Amino acid sequence: MKPGLGFVFAAAIAIAPAFAYANPVVYHVDYENNGVLLIGTITTDGKLGTLASEDIVDVHLLVSNSGLPGFILLPFGYTMVEIQSTPVTATAEGLFFDTSKAGYLKINDNLYYPASDDQWVLLQGNVMTIEAREEPISGNYLLATVATPPRPPEPAVKFSAEADAIFGTLTNTVSGMLPTPRMILPQDVSYAANQYVTSISNANHTTNASNSQTFFGVLVYNFRNIDNFSQTDYTIAVNDGIAEAKTGEGSLLGGLIYWQSNDNRLTCRPDASIPNHVDCAATEAITGLLINRAPVHPGKYPAGAAFPVFGPVDDPNCSPKQETFSGYLIAQENRVVGLGTSGVTLSLTGMHLVGDATCSSARSGPSFTTHYDLSVGGPSLPSYDTRTENSAPPNTSFAVQVQ
């Protein structure tokens, strides 16, 4: 039960940055009891003696009534402080709360909705309430001491995650003329940013019933039921980055390549025993894959497996059955960049088509060639930060299944 504050008026302030004051004093808070946690710092403007609300200039507190991960009361304008009456004093040794005096000290992230907000700390009378859990206190209670505090508990890695349906380039070159390039920007992108606040999970879904584009008269791609997902969790208990790129039916180059469904998933989390290492698992499942109308044999394939692609392309600018593509379809191609820095990017391409379509007998004018470089199903971690300047490559397991 949360103690009532009664019908009193109190001054409430938003925490201002500590650097706005000439001589701030940082007090260290370290309370732990049967899963109840209040750990971090309270910064004053340097005043000694009885404090008012405006004398608290910054806080950074880990709050929990059930152990880690807990909730961080943010500094710099987000956390609110109320001191009603005169129970709080500051000395060269610490911050004290006099339980014999009327009034209270309250620290929370939203004073406007206290009835539904348990992310708070309240000292009133002989009780300290932490997220609705009451802890007994007595006398002139020492809330915080002057010390160089340890950093609050932090997850090991900050992740970003991203997934897209397709991106790539194609270049049409007509005999005797300069090449004409075209770019396919990433389509149906889902993105989740790094999380810097403990106990926050950020997820983003992007869906699209269909997406297709035609270039130089050729239906380059045609996808249905696109479902891209990305998520980052930045907590002590759950710290990961997840990206998944899925489609239902899809085709490339007017049906030269076809599949019933394609699912690419990438999940990464910190290694349980090796500092600054990240363990990743990448899976790809392709159902009903056809190349030039011939089914690809079901089974498990290694990441990077290349399937030859050779067959006609339906192009209205070329005479019937006179344009032929030759190239490769590479499954689960992967790339890592940024090694040796604090931020590393791991990129996957579910299906990477590279090759040339050549028209030897155009309907009008000279022959031409179109070069294709298409990346289908791109889950990636565009950034993960292990807070070290000598990061190691991720330990990644791959699995490709054609069904």
C-alpha positions as CSV (number, residue, x, y, z in Angstrom):
1,M,0.0,0.0,0.0
2,K,1.4,3.4,-0.9
3,P,1.4,5.9,2.0
4,G,-1.0,8.8,1.4
5,L,0.5,12.3,1.2
6,G,-2.5,14.1,2.6
7,F,-3.9,17.5,1.6
8,V,-0.6,19.3,1.5
9,F,1.0,21.5,-1.1
10,A,4.6,20.7,-2.1
11,A,7.1,22.1,-4.4
12,A,8.0,19.8,-7.3
13,I,10.9,20.3,-9.7
14,A,12.2,18.6,-12.7
15,I,15.8,17.6,-12.3
16,A,18.2,20.0,-14.0
17,P,21.7,18.9,-15.2
18,A,24.2,18.9,-12.4
19,F,26.7,21.0,-14.5
20,A,24.4,24.0,-14.1
21,Y,25.6,24.4,-10.5
22,A,28.9,25.6,-9.3
23,N,29.8,23.1,-6.6
24,P,27.5,20.0,-6.8
25,V,28.0,17.2,-4.3
26,V,27.3,13.6,-5.4
27,Y,25.8,11.3,-2.7
28,H,26.0,7.5,-3.1
29,V,22.8,5.5,-2.4
30,D,23.2,1.7,-1.8
31,Y,20.1,0.0,-0.2
32,E,19.5,-3.7,-0.8
33,N,17.2,-5.9,1.2
34,N,15.5,-9.2,0.0
35,G,15.3,-8.1,-3.6
36,V,14.4,-4.5,-2.8
37,L,17.0,-2.2,-4.5
38,L,17.7,1.5,-4.4
39,I,21.2,2.0,-5.9
40,G,22.8,5.0,-7.6
41,T,23.4,8.6,-6.9
42,I,21.7,11.8,-5.7
43,T,23.4,15.1,-6.5
44,T,22.8,18.3,-4.7
45,D,23.8,21.9,-5.5
46,G,26.3,21.7,-2.6
47,K,24.1,23.3,0.1
48,L,24.6,21.9,3.6
49,G,21.8,21.8,6.2
50,T,18.1,21.6,5.5
51,L,17.3,21.0,1.8
52,A,14.4,22.0,-0.4
53,S,13.2,20.4,-3.6
54,E,15.3,22.8,-5.8
55,D,18.5,21.7,-4.0
56,I,18.4,18.3,-5.6
57,V,19.9,18.9,-9.0
58,D,20.3,15.3,-10.4
59,V,19.5,11.7,-9.7
60,H,20.4,8.4,-11.2
61,L,18.8,5.6,-9.3
62,L,18.2,1.9,-10.0
63,V,14.8,1.1,-8.4
64,S,13.3,-2.4,-7.8
65,N,11.1,-4.3,-5.3
66,S,11.9,-7.7,-6.9
67,G,15.6,-7.7,-7.8
68,L,17.3,-7.0,-11.1
69,P,16.8,-5.7,-13.8
70,G,14.8,-3.0,-12.1
71,F,14.0,0.5,-13.4
72,I,16.3,3.5,-13.9
73,L,15.0,6.8,-12.7
74,L,16.5,9.0,-15.5
75,P,18.6,12.1,-14.9
76,F,18.5,15.4,-16.9
77,G,15.0,16.6,-16.8
78,Y,12.9,13.3,-16.6
79,T,12.9,12.6,-12.9
80,M,10.9,14.7,-10.4
81,V,11.7,15.5,-6.8
82,E,9.5,16.7,-4.0
83,I,10.6,17.7,-0.5
84,Q,7.7,18.8,1.7
85,S,8.5,20.5,4.9
86,T,12.1,20.1,6.4
87,P,12.9,16.4,7.0
88,V,15.9,16.2,4.6
89,T,19.4,17.5,5.6
90,A,22.8,17.4,3.9
91,T,26.1,17.2,5.7
92,A,29.7,16.5,4.6
93,E,29.0,12.8,5.5
94,G,25.7,12.2,3.8
95,L,22.0,12.9,3.2
96,F,19.7,12.3,6.1
97,F,15.9,11.9,6.5
98,D,14.5,12.7,9.9
99,T,11.6,10.2,10.5
100,S,10.4,12.2,13.5
101,K,9.5,15.3,11.4
102,A,6.4,15.9,9.3
103,G,6.8,16.0,5.6
104,Y,8.3,13.6,3.0
105,L,10.8,13.1,0.3
106,K,9.5,11.7,-3.0
107,I,11.5,10.9,-6.2
108,N,9.7,9.5,-9.2
109,D,9.5,9.8,-13.0
110,N,6.0,11.2,-13.2
111,L,4.4,13.2,-10.5
112,Y,1.2,13.8,-12.5
113,Y,0.0,10.2,-12.3
114,P,1.2,8.9,-8.9
115,A,-1.8,6.6,-8.5
116,S,-0.8,4.4,-11.4
117,D,3.0,4.9,-11.3
118,D,5.0,2.5,-9.0
119,Q,8.4,3.7,-10.4
120,W,9.0,5.8,-7.3
121,V,10.8,6.3,-4.0
122,L,8.9,7.8,-1.1
123,L,10.3,8.5,2.5
124,Q,7.5,9.5,4.9
125,G,7.5,8.9,8.6
126,N,9.1,5.6,9.5
127,V,8.6,4.1,6.1
128,M,10.6,4.1,2.8
129,T,8.4,2.9,0.0
130,I,10.2,1.6,-3.1
131,E,7.9,0.6,-6.0
132,A,5.0,0.0,-3.6
133,R,7.2,-2.1,-1.2
134,E,7.4,-0.6,2.3
135,E,10.7,-0.8,4.1
136,P,11.0,0.4,7.8
137,I,13.4,3.2,8.7
138,S,13.9,5.1,12.0
139,G,15.7,8.0,13.6
140,N,17.7,10.4,11.5
141,Y,18.0,7.9,8.6
142,L,21.1,7.9,6.5
143,L,19.8,7.8,3.0
144,A,23.1,8.4,1.1
145,T,26.8,8.9,1.8
146,V,29.4,11.0,0.1
147,A,31.5,8.6,-2.0
148,T,32.6,7.8,-5.4
149,P,29.8,5.5,-6.5
150,P,30.1,2.4,-8.7
151,R,28.4,2.5,-12.0
152,P,24.8,1.2,-11.8
153,P,24.4,-2.3,-13.3
154,E,24.3,-2.2,-17.1
155,P,23.7,-4.8,-19.8
156,A,26.8,-5.9,-21.6
157,V,25.9,-4.8,-25.2
158,K,23.9,-2.1,-26.9
159,F,22.2,-3.4,-30.0
160,S,20.4,-2.0,-33.0
161,A,18.4,-4.3,-35.3
162,E,17.1,-3.9,-38.9
163,A,15.2,-6.0,-41.5
164,D,14.2,-5.2,-45.1
165,A,12.6,-7.1,-47.9
166,I,15.0,-6.2,-50.8
167,F,17.6,-3.7,-52.0
168,G,20.1,-3.7,-54.8
169,T,21.2,-2.2,-58.1
170,L,20.7,-3.0,-61.8
171,T,22.5,-1.4,-64.8
172,N,21.3,-1.5,-68.4
173,T,23.9,-1.2,-71.1
174,V,22.9,-0.8,-74.7
175,S,25.5,-1.6,-77.3
176,G,27.4,1.6,-78.2
177,M,25.8,3.7,-75.4
178,L,26.7,4.7,-71.8
179,P,25.3,2.4,-69.0
180,T,22.1,3.4,-67.3
181,P,22.1,2.5,-63.6
182,R,19.1,2.1,-61.3
183,M,19.0,1.6,-57.5
184,I,16.4,-0.3,-55.4
185,L,16.4,1.3,-52.0
186,P,15.7,-1.0,-49.0
187,Q,12.0,-1.8,-49.0
188,D,9.6,-2.3,-46.1
189,V,12.3,-1.5,-43.5
190,S,11.8,-2.4,-39.8
191,Y,14.3,-0.8,-37.4
192,A,14.8,-0.8,-33.7
193,A,17.3,1.6,-32.1
194,N,19.8,1.0,-29.4
195,Q,18.3,1.1,-25.9
196,Y,20.2,3.0,-23.2
197,V,17.6,2.6,-20.4
198,T,17.5,-0.5,-18.3
199,S,14.3,-2.6,-18.6
200,I,13.2,-1.1,-22.0
201,S,12.3,-3.3,-24.9
202,N,11.9,-1.8,-28.3
203,A,10.2,-3.7,-31.1
204,N,9.0,-2.7,-34.6
205,H,6.9,-4.6,-37.1
206,T,6.6,-3.7,-40.8
207,T,4.1,-5.5,-42.9
208,N,3.0,-5.1,-46.6
209,A,0.5,-7.2,-48.5
210,S,2.5,-6.8,-51.7
211,N,5.5,-4.9,-53.2
212,S,6.9,-5.0,-56.7
213,Q,9.0,-2.9,-59.1
214,T,9.6,-3.0,-62.8
215,F,12.7,-1.6,-64.4
216,F,13.5,-1.4,-68.1
217,G,10.3,-3.3,-68.8
218,V,11.2,-6.3,-66.6
219,L,9.3,-7.2,-63.4
220,V,12.4,-7.3,-61.3
221,Y,10.7,-8.5,-58.1
222,N,7.2,-9.3,-56.9
223,F,6.6,-10.1,-53.2
224,R,3.5,-10.9,-51.2
225,N,2.8,-10.9,-47.4
226,I,5.9,-9.1,-46.3
227,D,6.5,-9.3,-42.6
228,N,9.7,-7.7,-41.2
229,F,10.5,-7.5,-37.5
230,S,13.2,-6.0,-35.4
231,Q,13.7,-5.8,-31.6
232,T,16.4,-4.8,-29.1
233,D,16.2,-5.6,-25.4
234,Y,18.6,-3.7,-23.1
235,T,18.1,-5.1,-19.6
236,I,20.2,-7.1,-17.2
237,A,18.0,-10.1,-17.6
238,V,17.4,-9.8,-21.4
239,N,20.1,-8.2,-23.6
240,D,19.8,-9.0,-27.3
241,G,19.2,-7.9,-30.9
242,I,16.7,-9.6,-33.1
243,A,15.9,-9.1,-36.8
244,E,13.7,-11.1,-39.1
245,A,12.7,-10.7,-42.7
246,K,9.9,-12.8,-44.1
247,T,7.8,-13.0,-47.2
248,G,5.1,-15.3,-48.6
249,E,5.2,-15.9,-52.3
250,G,8.0,-14.1,-54.1
251,S,9.7,-14.0,-57.4
252,L,12.7,-12.4,-59.2
253,L,13.0,-11.4,-62.9
254,G,9.4,-12.2,-63.8
255,G,9.4,-15.6,-62.2
256,L,12.9,-16.9,-63.2
257,I,13.3,-17.5,-59.5
258,Y,10.2,-18.3,-57.4
259,W,9.5,-19.3,-53.8
260,Q,6.4,-20.0,-51.7
261,S,7.8,-18.5,-48.5
262,N,11.2,-17.2,-47.2
263,D,12.1,-16.6,-43.6
264,N,15.4,-15.1,-42.5
265,R,16.1,-14.6,-38.8
266,L,19.1,-13.2,-36.9
267,T,19.4,-13.2,-33.1
268,C,22.5,-12.0,-31.2
269,R,23.2,-11.7,-27.5
270,P,26.4,-11.3,-25.3
271,D,28.5,-14.4,-24.7
272,A,27.8,-15.8,-21.3
273,S,31.5,-16.3,-20.4
274,I,33.7,-14.3,-22.8
275,P,33.7,-10.6,-22.3
276,N,33.0,-8.3,-25.3
277,H,32.0,-11.3,-27.4
278,V,28.6,-11.7,-29.1
279,D,27.0,-15.0,-30.0
280,C,24.6,-15.0,-32.9
281,A,22.3,-17.6,-34.6
282,A,21.2,-17.1,-38.2
283,T,18.5,-19.3,-39.8
284,E,16.9,-19.3,-43.2
285,A,14.0,-21.4,-44.3
286,I,13.0,-21.3,-48.0
287,T,9.8,-23.2,-49.0
288,G,9.1,-24.2,-52.6
289,L,12.2,-22.7,-54.2
290,L,12.2,-22.9,-58.0
291,I,15.0,-21.8,-60.3
292,N,14.0,-21.5,-64.0
293,R,10.8,-23.5,-63.0
294,A,12.9,-26.4,-61.7
295,P,12.6,-27.2,-58.0
296,V,15.7,-27.0,-55.8
297,H,16.3,-30.2,-53.9
298,P,15.0,-29.9,-50.3
299,G,17.6,-30.2,-47.6
300,K,20.1,-28.4,-45.4
301,Y,22.7,-26.2,-47.1
302,P,25.7,-24.3,-45.7
303,A,25.6,-20.5,-45.5
304,G,27.0,-19.1,-48.7
305,A,25.7,-22.0,-50.9
306,A,25.5,-20.8,-54.5
307,F,22.9,-22.1,-56.9
308,P,23.5,-21.6,-60.7
309,V,20.8,-19.5,-62.4
310,F,20.3,-19.8,-66.1
311,G,17.2,-19.2,-68.1
312,P,15.0,-16.8,-70.2
313,V,13.8,-13.4,-69.0
314,D,10.5,-12.0,-70.2
315,D,11.4,-8.6,-71.5
316,P,9.1,-6.6,-73.8
317,N,12.1,-4.8,-75.2
318,C,13.7,-8.0,-76.5
319,S,12.4,-10.5,-79.0
320,P,10.5,-13.5,-77.4
321,K,12.9,-16.0,-75.8
322,Q,15.9,-14.0,-76.9
323,E,17.0,-12.6,-73.5
324,T,18.8,-15.0,-71.2
325,F,20.0,-14.6,-67.6
326,S,23.2,-16.2,-66.3
327,G,24.4,-15.9,-62.8
328,Y,24.2,-17.2,-59.2
329,L,21.7,-17.2,-56.3
330,I,23.7,-17.2,-53.0
331,A,21.9,-18.3,-49.8
332,Q,22.5,-16.6,-46.5
333,E,25.4,-14.5,-47.5
334,N,27.0,-12.7,-44.4
335,R,29.3,-9.9,-43.8
336,V,30.9,-8.4,-40.7
337,V,32.4,-4.9,-40.6
338,G,33.8,-2.7,-37.8
339,L,36.1,-5.2,-36.1
340,G,38.6,-3.6,-33.8
341,T,36.2,-0.8,-33.0
342,S,33.5,-0.3,-30.4
343,G,30.7,-0.8,-32.9
344,V,30.3,-3.8,-35.1
345,T,27.8,-4.5,-37.9
346,L,26.7,-8.0,-38.9
347,S,24.7,-8.2,-42.1
348,L,22.9,-11.1,-43.7
349,T,21.3,-11.5,-47.1
350,G,18.8,-14.4,-47.4
351,M,19.1,-14.7,-51.1
352,H,21.7,-12.7,-53.2
353,L,21.2,-12.8,-57.0
354,V,24.1,-11.6,-59.1
355,G,24.3,-12.0,-62.9
356,D,23.6,-10.6,-66.3
357,A,20.6,-10.8,-68.6
358,T,21.7,-10.4,-72.3
359,C,19.3,-9.6,-75.2
360,S,20.9,-10.7,-78.4
361,S,18.0,-9.6,-80.6
362,A,16.2,-6.5,-79.5
363,R,12.8,-5.6,-81.0
364,S,14.2,-2.3,-82.1
365,G,17.8,-1.1,-82.0
366,P,21.0,-2.8,-80.8
367,S,21.4,-5.6,-78.3
368,F,21.8,-4.8,-74.6
369,T,22.8,-6.3,-71.3
370,T,21.3,-5.7,-67.8
371,H,23.4,-6.5,-64.8
372,Y,21.5,-7.4,-61.6
373,D,22.7,-7.3,-58.0
374,L,19.7,-8.0,-55.8
375,S,19.7,-8.8,-52.0
376,V,16.5,-10.4,-50.8
377,G,15.6,-10.7,-47.1
378,G,18.1,-8.6,-45.1
379,P,18.1,-9.1,-41.4
380,S,21.1,-7.2,-39.8
381,L,22.5,-5.7,-36.7
382,P,23.6,-2.3,-38.1
383,S,25.2,-1.6,-34.8
384,Y,26.2,-3.3,-31.6
385,D,28.4,-1.7,-29.1
386,T,30.4,-3.8,-26.5
387,R,32.0,-0.7,-25.1
388,T,35.5,-1.9,-26.0
389,E,37.8,-0.5,-28.6
390,N,39.1,-4.0,-29.5
391,S,36.0,-6.0,-30.3
392,A,36.1,-9.5,-31.5
393,P,34.0,-11.0,-34.4
394,P,30.7,-12.5,-33.4
395,N,30.5,-16.3,-32.9
396,T,27.8,-17.1,-35.4
397,S,26.0,-20.3,-36.2
398,F,24.3,-20.5,-39.6
399,A,21.5,-22.8,-40.9
400,V,19.9,-22.8,-44.4
401,Q,16.9,-25.1,-44.9
402,V,15.2,-25.5,-48.3
403,Q,11.8,-27.2,-47.8
